[in-house]
Amino acid sequence: MKRKSLFVLATMLVVFFLCPSPASAHLNSTGMGPMYDGLLHFFLSPEDIVPVVALALLAGLRGPEYGRRALLLLPASWFVGCFLGTMFQWAASWPVAAISFLVFGGLVAADAQVSLRAMTVLAGLLGLVHGWMNGSGVPWSFSLIGAYAGLVAGVFVVVALVSAFVIKLRPPWARIAVRVAGSWIVATGLLLLGWAARRG
Amino acid sequence: MTSAPRHAHLRSVAVLVLATQFSQVAEAHIRKGEASGFLSGVRHPISGLDHVLAMIAVGLWGAQLGAPAIWVLPVAFPMVMALGGMMGLLGIPLPGTEYGIAASMILLGGVVLLELKPPLWVAALLVSFFAIFHGHAHGTELPPGQDGLLYSMGFVCATGCLHGIGVSIGLVHRWTWGQLFLRLSGGFISAMGMYFLWKALV
Protein backbone atom coordinates (compact mmCIF):
# COMPACT_ATOMS: atom_id res chain seq x y z
CA MET A 1 0.00 0.00 0.00
CA LYS A 2 2.75 2.34 1.04
CA ARG A 3 4.80 1.41 -2.00
CA LYS A 4 1.82 2.05 -4.26
CA SER A 5 1.20 5.51 -2.87
CA LEU A 6 4.89 6.31 -3.25
CA PHE A 7 4.70 5.19 -6.86
CA VAL A 8 1.65 7.39 -7.46
CA LEU A 9 3.41 10.32 -5.82
CA ALA A 10 6.54 9.80 -7.93
CA THR A 11 4.44 9.57 -11.09
CA MET A 12 2.63 12.78 -10.21
CA LEU A 13 5.95 14.49 -9.60
CA VAL A 14 7.33 13.33 -12.96
CA VAL A 15 4.17 14.52 -14.76
CA PHE A 16 4.38 17.79 -12.87
CA PHE A 17 7.98 18.35 -13.97
CA LEU A 18 7.14 17.45 -17.56
CA CYS A 19 4.56 20.24 -17.78
CA PRO A 20 6.40 23.31 -16.55
CA SER A 21 4.99 26.72 -17.30
CA PRO A 22 7.37 29.63 -18.01
CA ALA A 23 8.87 30.92 -14.80
CA SER A 24 8.96 34.54 -16.03
CA ALA A 25 11.54 35.11 -13.35
CA HIS A 26 13.56 37.61 -15.35
CA LEU A 27 12.33 41.14 -15.17
CA ASN A 28 13.36 42.02 -18.69
CA SER A 29 10.51 39.82 -19.92
CA THR A 30 7.92 40.75 -17.32
CA GLY A 31 8.96 44.29 -16.41
CA MET A 32 8.28 45.81 -13.02
CA GLY A 33 5.22 47.74 -14.02
CA PRO A 34 5.31 50.90 -16.13
CA MET A 35 6.20 53.28 -13.30
CA TYR A 36 9.23 51.33 -12.13
CA ASP A 37 10.25 50.49 -15.71
CA GLY A 38 10.42 54.22 -16.43
CA LEU A 39 12.32 54.88 -13.23
CA LEU A 40 14.81 52.11 -13.93
CA HIS A 41 15.20 53.19 -17.54
CA PHE A 42 16.42 56.55 -16.32
CA PHE A 43 18.78 55.14 -13.71
CA LEU A 44 20.22 52.65 -16.21
CA SER A 45 20.78 55.25 -18.95
CA PRO A 46 24.06 57.09 -18.36
CA GLU A 47 23.41 59.21 -21.46
CA ASP A 48 20.42 60.70 -19.60
CA ILE A 49 21.57 60.65 -16.01
CA VAL A 50 24.95 62.34 -16.54
CA PRO A 51 23.56 65.56 -18.14
CA VAL A 52 20.94 65.71 -15.36
CA VAL A 53 23.69 65.40 -12.77
CA ALA A 54 25.66 68.11 -14.61
CA LEU A 55 22.68 70.49 -14.58
CA ALA A 56 22.10 69.75 -10.89
CA LEU A 57 25.78 70.45 -10.17
CA LEU A 58 25.52 73.76 -12.00
CA ALA A 59 22.34 74.69 -10.13
CA GLY A 60 24.00 73.69 -6.85
CA LEU A 61 27.03 75.86 -7.58
CA ARG A 62 24.78 78.85 -8.27
CA GLY A 63 22.58 78.53 -5.19
CA PRO A 64 19.19 77.49 -3.80
CA GLU A 65 17.09 79.64 -6.17
CA TYR A 66 18.68 77.94 -9.16
CA GLY A 67 18.26 74.55 -7.55
CA ARG A 68 14.54 75.14 -7.03
CA ARG A 69 14.13 76.32 -10.62
CA ALA A 70 15.90 73.24 -12.01
CA LEU A 71 14.00 70.96 -9.66
CA LEU A 72 10.63 72.16 -10.93
CA LEU A 73 11.38 72.82 -14.55
CA LEU A 74 13.56 69.90 -15.61
CA PRO A 75 11.15 67.06 -14.72
CA ALA A 76 8.21 69.03 -16.17
CA SER A 77 9.95 69.72 -19.49
CA TRP A 78 11.21 66.12 -19.57
CA PHE A 79 7.64 64.87 -19.19
CA VAL A 80 6.43 67.13 -22.00
CA GLY A 81 9.40 66.11 -24.17
CA CYS A 82 8.59 62.41 -23.71
CA PHE A 83 5.05 62.92 -25.00
CA LEU A 84 6.22 65.10 -27.88
CA GLY A 85 8.74 62.41 -28.88
CA THR A 86 6.06 59.73 -28.77
CA MET A 87 3.69 61.94 -30.73
CA PHE A 88 6.08 62.90 -33.53
CA GLN A 89 8.19 59.70 -33.61
CA TRP A 90 11.27 61.44 -34.89
CA ALA A 91 14.72 60.85 -33.39
CA ALA A 92 17.61 63.24 -33.92
CA SER A 93 20.54 61.79 -35.82
CA TRP A 94 23.13 64.02 -34.14
CA PRO A 95 24.82 62.83 -30.94
CA VAL A 96 22.51 64.47 -28.42
CA ALA A 97 24.16 62.92 -25.37
CA ALA A 98 27.66 64.04 -26.40
CA ILE A 99 26.45 67.61 -26.99
CA SER A 100 24.69 67.67 -23.61
CA PHE A 101 27.82 66.36 -21.91
CA LEU A 102 29.92 69.08 -23.53
CA VAL A 103 27.51 71.95 -22.84
CA PHE A 104 26.52 71.14 -19.28
CA GLY A 105 29.88 69.68 -18.24
CA GLY A 106 31.58 72.75 -19.71
CA LEU A 107 29.32 75.11 -17.76
CA VAL A 108 30.10 73.25 -14.52
CA ALA A 109 33.85 73.12 -15.22
CA ALA A 110 33.87 76.86 -15.95
CA ASP A 111 31.66 77.58 -12.91
CA ALA A 112 29.67 79.72 -15.35
CA GLN A 113 27.84 82.63 -13.78
CA VAL A 114 24.59 81.94 -15.61
CA SER A 115 21.53 84.04 -14.87
CA LEU A 116 18.37 82.52 -13.48
CA ARG A 117 16.70 83.09 -16.83
CA ALA A 118 19.53 81.21 -18.59
CA MET A 119 19.16 78.37 -16.09
CA THR A 120 15.46 78.24 -16.88
CA VAL A 121 16.18 77.97 -20.60
CA LEU A 122 18.91 75.38 -20.07
CA ALA A 123 16.74 73.18 -17.84
CA GLY A 124 13.82 73.46 -20.24
CA LEU A 125 15.96 72.59 -23.24
CA LEU A 126 17.66 69.66 -21.55
CA GLY A 127 14.34 68.21 -20.45
CA LEU A 128 12.66 68.70 -23.80
CA VAL A 129 15.51 67.26 -25.87
CA HIS A 130 16.28 64.24 -23.70
CA GLY A 131 12.61 63.60 -23.01
CA TRP A 132 11.97 63.72 -26.74
CA MET A 133 14.75 61.19 -27.32
CA ASN A 134 13.24 58.93 -24.64
CA GLY A 135 9.79 59.20 -26.15
CA SER A 136 10.67 58.81 -29.81
CA GLY A 137 10.46 55.27 -31.06
CA VAL A 138 8.04 54.24 -28.32
CA PRO A 139 4.54 53.50 -29.63
CA TRP A 140 1.74 55.15 -27.73
CA SER A 141 -0.11 53.26 -25.02
CA PHE A 142 -1.76 54.35 -21.78
CA SER A 143 0.91 52.58 -19.74
CA LEU A 144 3.39 55.16 -21.07
CA ILE A 145 1.91 57.73 -18.70
CA GLY A 146 3.10 55.62 -15.78
CA ALA A 147 6.47 54.96 -17.43
CA TYR A 148 7.07 58.65 -18.09
CA ALA A 149 5.93 59.51 -14.57
CA GLY A 150 8.50 57.06 -13.21
CA LEU A 151 11.16 58.50 -15.49
CA VAL A 152 10.61 62.08 -14.39
CA ALA A 153 10.41 60.93 -10.78
CA GLY A 154 13.97 59.69 -11.28
CA VAL A 155 14.98 63.05 -12.77
CA PHE A 156 13.37 64.86 -9.82
CA VAL A 157 15.16 62.72 -7.24
CA VAL A 158 18.57 63.14 -8.88
CA VAL A 159 18.22 66.92 -9.26
CA ALA A 160 16.97 67.27 -5.68
CA LEU A 161 19.73 65.18 -4.12
CA VAL A 162 22.67 66.43 -6.21
CA SER A 163 21.81 70.14 -6.17
CA ALA A 164 21.04 70.07 -2.43
CA PHE A 165 24.34 68.31 -1.78
CA VAL A 166 26.31 70.89 -3.77
CA ILE A 167 24.47 73.88 -2.27
CA LYS A 168 25.51 72.70 1.19
CA LEU A 169 29.20 72.47 0.25
CA ARG A 170 31.14 75.22 1.98
CA PRO A 171 34.90 74.56 1.69
CA PRO A 172 36.49 76.06 -1.45
CA TRP A 173 38.12 72.74 -2.36
CA ALA A 174 34.68 71.11 -2.49
CA ARG A 175 33.53 73.57 -5.14
CA ILE A 176 36.72 72.82 -7.07
CA ALA A 177 35.92 69.10 -6.83
CA VAL A 178 32.53 69.84 -8.40
CA ARG A 179 34.24 71.72 -11.23
CA VAL A 180 36.64 68.82 -11.72
CA ALA A 181 33.60 66.54 -12.06
CA GLY A 182 32.35 68.93 -14.75
CA SER A 183 35.65 68.63 -16.61
CA TRP A 184 35.36 64.85 -16.50
CA ILE A 185 31.90 65.13 -18.04
CA VAL A 186 33.32 67.32 -20.81
CA ALA A 187 36.12 64.83 -21.45
CA THR A 188 33.60 61.99 -21.63
CA GLY A 189 31.52 64.06 -24.06
CA LEU A 190 34.51 64.64 -26.32
CA LEU A 191 35.26 60.93 -26.46
CA LEU A 192 31.60 60.18 -27.03
CA LEU A 193 31.60 62.60 -29.94
CA GLY A 194 34.58 60.71 -31.38
CA TRP A 195 32.75 57.40 -31.00
CA ALA A 196 29.67 58.86 -32.69
CA ALA A 197 31.74 60.21 -35.57
CA ARG A 198 33.55 56.89 -35.97
CA ARG A 199 30.24 55.05 -36.17
CA GLY A 200 29.13 57.61 -38.76
CA MET B 1 27.56 7.65 12.12
CA THR B 2 29.98 4.99 10.96
CA SER B 3 33.33 5.97 9.48
CA ALA B 4 32.51 4.91 5.86
CA PRO B 5 29.50 7.25 5.39
CA ARG B 6 31.42 10.00 7.18
CA HIS B 7 34.28 9.63 4.68
CA ALA B 8 31.79 9.65 1.81
CA HIS B 9 30.26 12.82 3.22
CA LEU B 10 33.67 14.48 3.54
CA ARG B 11 34.56 13.42 0.01
CA SER B 12 31.36 15.02 -1.33
CA VAL B 13 32.09 18.24 0.53
CA ALA B 14 35.67 18.24 -0.76
CA VAL B 15 34.50 17.72 -4.34
CA LEU B 16 31.94 20.49 -3.92
CA VAL B 17 34.53 22.92 -2.53
CA LEU B 18 36.93 21.99 -5.32
CA ALA B 19 34.20 22.53 -7.91
CA THR B 20 33.47 26.02 -6.61
CA GLN B 21 37.12 26.92 -7.08
CA PHE B 22 36.81 26.35 -10.82
CA SER B 23 33.64 28.37 -11.31
CA GLN B 24 33.34 30.51 -14.39
CA VAL B 25 32.07 34.06 -14.58
CA ALA B 26 28.29 33.88 -14.97
CA GLU B 27 27.70 37.17 -16.86
CA ALA B 28 24.03 36.33 -16.64
CA HIS B 29 22.43 39.73 -16.55
CA ILE B 30 24.85 42.15 -18.15
CA ARG B 31 23.78 43.95 -21.29
CA LYS B 32 26.31 43.05 -23.93
CA GLY B 33 29.30 45.36 -23.94
CA GLU B 34 28.20 47.51 -21.03
CA ALA B 35 29.93 46.36 -17.88
CA SER B 36 32.96 45.25 -19.83
CA GLY B 37 32.93 48.62 -21.60
CA PHE B 38 33.24 50.56 -18.34
CA LEU B 39 35.85 48.21 -16.90
CA SER B 40 37.83 48.20 -20.15
CA GLY B 41 37.78 51.99 -20.01
CA VAL B 42 39.06 51.97 -16.43
CA ARG B 43 41.74 49.42 -17.29
CA HIS B 44 43.04 51.21 -20.36
CA PRO B 45 44.87 54.20 -18.81
CA ILE B 46 46.28 52.07 -15.98
CA SER B 47 47.46 49.28 -18.26
CA GLY B 48 50.57 51.12 -19.44
CA LEU B 49 53.30 52.24 -17.07
CA ASP B 50 54.21 55.14 -19.38
CA HIS B 51 50.69 56.59 -19.14
CA VAL B 52 50.44 55.98 -15.41
CA LEU B 53 53.75 57.68 -14.58
CA ALA B 54 53.04 60.68 -16.81
CA MET B 55 49.63 61.24 -15.22
CA ILE B 56 51.03 60.90 -11.72
CA ALA B 57 53.75 63.39 -12.70
CA VAL B 58 51.03 65.90 -13.63
CA GLY B 59 49.52 65.52 -10.17
CA LEU B 60 52.92 65.81 -8.47
CA TRP B 61 53.77 68.96 -10.39
CA GLY B 62 50.39 70.46 -9.60
CA ALA B 63 50.99 69.80 -5.91
CA GLN B 64 54.45 71.40 -6.12
CA LEU B 65 53.04 74.48 -7.84
CA GLY B 66 50.18 74.82 -5.37
CA ALA B 67 46.83 76.55 -5.99
CA PRO B 68 45.45 77.07 -8.57
CA ALA B 69 47.76 74.76 -10.57
CA ILE B 70 46.99 71.90 -8.19
CA TRP B 71 43.56 71.60 -9.79
CA VAL B 72 44.03 73.42 -13.12
CA LEU B 73 46.57 70.90 -14.42
CA PRO B 74 44.56 67.76 -13.50
CA VAL B 75 41.49 69.42 -15.07
CA ALA B 76 43.29 70.42 -18.26
CA PHE B 77 44.94 67.05 -18.84
CA PRO B 78 41.82 64.82 -19.11
CA MET B 79 39.98 67.34 -21.27
CA VAL B 80 42.81 67.77 -23.77
CA MET B 81 43.55 64.06 -23.59
CA ALA B 82 39.94 63.39 -24.55
CA LEU B 83 40.44 65.73 -27.50
CA GLY B 84 43.47 63.63 -28.52
CA GLY B 85 41.38 60.50 -28.00
CA MET B 86 38.73 61.92 -30.30
CA MET B 87 41.42 62.56 -32.94
CA GLY B 88 42.53 58.95 -32.58
CA LEU B 89 38.96 57.70 -32.89
CA LEU B 90 38.44 59.77 -36.02
CA GLY B 91 41.63 58.36 -37.52
CA ILE B 92 43.44 61.72 -37.64
CA PRO B 93 47.13 60.79 -37.67
CA LEU B 94 49.56 62.17 -35.12
CA PRO B 95 53.16 61.33 -35.94
CA GLY B 96 55.57 60.25 -33.22
CA THR B 97 52.96 59.41 -30.60
CA GLU B 98 55.23 57.02 -28.72
CA TYR B 99 58.06 59.56 -28.72
CA GLY B 100 55.64 62.20 -27.47
CA ILE B 101 54.56 59.98 -24.60
CA ALA B 102 58.15 59.20 -23.65
CA ALA B 103 59.06 62.88 -23.94
CA SER B 104 56.12 63.75 -21.67
CA MET B 105 57.56 61.52 -18.98
CA ILE B 106 61.05 62.98 -19.40
CA LEU B 107 59.88 66.59 -19.32
CA LEU B 108 57.13 66.29 -16.72
CA GLY B 109 59.41 64.20 -14.52
CA GLY B 110 62.16 66.75 -15.18
CA VAL B 111 60.08 69.74 -14.06
CA VAL B 112 59.13 67.86 -10.89
CA LEU B 113 62.80 66.98 -10.32
CA LEU B 114 63.90 70.59 -10.78
CA GLU B 115 60.76 71.91 -9.05
CA LEU B 116 60.30 74.46 -11.81
CA LYS B 117 57.59 77.05 -11.22
CA PRO B 118 56.67 78.67 -14.54
CA PRO B 119 53.55 80.85 -14.99
CA LEU B 120 50.31 78.90 -14.82
CA TRP B 121 49.54 79.25 -18.52
CA VAL B 122 52.95 77.79 -19.45
CA ALA B 123 52.42 74.81 -17.15
CA ALA B 124 48.90 74.26 -18.48
CA LEU B 125 50.12 74.52 -22.06
CA LEU B 126 52.93 72.01 -21.49
CA VAL B 127 50.61 69.52 -19.80
CA SER B 128 47.93 69.97 -22.47
CA PHE B 129 50.44 69.51 -25.29
CA PHE B 130 51.51 66.13 -23.96
CA ALA B 131 47.95 65.13 -23.10
CA ILE B 132 47.18 65.06 -26.83
CA PHE B 133 49.77 62.32 -27.37
CA HIS B 134 48.42 60.21 -24.52
CA GLY B 135 44.84 60.69 -25.68
CA HIS B 136 45.68 59.90 -29.29
CA ALA B 137 47.42 56.69 -28.30
CA HIS B 138 44.38 55.64 -26.29
CA GLY B 139 41.98 56.67 -29.06
CA THR B 140 43.69 54.58 -31.71
CA GLU B 141 43.96 51.56 -29.40
CA LEU B 142 40.29 51.52 -28.39
CA PRO B 143 38.90 48.02 -28.77
CA PRO B 144 35.99 47.52 -31.17
CA GLY B 145 32.55 46.50 -29.95
CA GLN B 146 32.67 48.23 -26.60
CA ASP B 147 29.98 50.52 -25.27
CA GLY B 148 31.35 53.93 -26.19
CA LEU B 149 29.79 55.94 -23.39
CA LEU B 150 30.62 53.58 -20.56
CA TYR B 151 34.09 53.01 -21.95
CA SER B 152 34.68 56.77 -22.09
CA MET B 153 33.37 57.25 -18.56
CA GLY B 154 35.66 54.55 -17.21
CA PHE B 155 38.58 55.91 -19.16
CA VAL B 156 38.14 59.49 -17.90
CA CYS B 157 37.48 58.39 -14.31
CA ALA B 158 40.65 56.28 -14.25
CA THR B 159 42.70 59.14 -15.71
CA GLY B 160 41.30 61.58 -13.18
CA CYS B 161 41.97 59.16 -10.34
CA LEU B 162 45.60 58.80 -11.45
CA HIS B 163 45.97 62.57 -11.25
CA GLY B 164 44.31 62.41 -7.86
CA ILE B 165 46.89 59.87 -6.72
CA GLY B 166 49.64 62.18 -7.96
CA VAL B 167 48.15 65.17 -6.14
CA SER B 168 47.69 63.10 -2.96
CA ILE B 169 51.30 61.97 -3.04
CA GLY B 170 52.29 65.55 -3.79
CA LEU B 171 50.73 66.76 -0.54
CA VAL B 172 53.91 65.64 1.23
CA HIS B 173 55.43 68.76 -0.31
CA ARG B 174 54.74 70.67 2.92
CA TRP B 175 57.56 68.79 4.65
CA THR B 176 61.23 69.12 3.79
CA TRP B 177 61.66 65.37 3.38
CA GLY B 178 58.53 65.41 1.23
CA GLN B 179 59.99 67.99 -1.13
CA LEU B 180 63.07 65.82 -1.54
CA PHE B 181 60.87 62.74 -2.04
CA LEU B 182 58.88 64.50 -4.76
CA ARG B 183 62.00 65.61 -6.58
CA LEU B 184 63.39 62.09 -6.45
CA SER B 185 60.07 60.77 -7.77
CA GLY B 186 60.31 63.26 -10.63
CA GLY B 187 63.80 62.01 -11.37
CA PHE B 188 62.56 58.42 -11.40
CA ILE B 189 59.73 59.30 -13.81
CA SER B 190 62.16 61.15 -16.05
CA ALA B 191 64.53 58.17 -16.07
CA MET B 192 61.66 55.86 -16.92
CA GLY B 193 60.77 58.25 -19.76
CA MET B 194 64.29 57.86 -21.13
CA TYR B 195 63.90 54.09 -20.96
CA PHE B 196 60.60 54.26 -22.88
CA LEU B 197 62.16 56.61 -25.44
CA TRP B 198 65.03 54.21 -25.93
CA LYS B 199 62.53 51.36 -26.33
CA ALA B 200 60.58 53.37 -28.92
CA LEU B 201 63.75 54.19 -30.84
CA VAL B 202 65.24 50.69 -31.06
Interface residues (C-beta under 8 A of the other chain):
Chain A: H26 P46 E47 V50 A97 A109 I176 R179 V180 S183 W184 V186 A187 T188 G189 L190 L191 L192 L193 G194 W195 A196 A197 R198 R199
Chain B: H29 W71 P74 V75 P78 M79 M81 A82 L83 G85 M86 M87 G88 L89 L90 G91 G139 G148 L149 L150 Y151 S152 M153 F155 V156 C157 T159 G160
